[in-house]
């Protein structure tokens, strides 16, 4: 039961987060998050941030 609740909650948070980003950004300057190339760019940026942080911690 916890597993199913976690899946539903994770999907709801993901969809809610994408909706919030799309809804509160200026339409003239940003493309909607639902375009996969935009999502890939954001995920790549997050991945690079995590890798840089890990390198700083690891020394």
Secondary structure by P-SEA (a helix, b strand, c coil): caaaaaaaaaaaaaaaaaaaaaaacccccccccccaaaaaaaaaaaaaaaaaaaaaaac
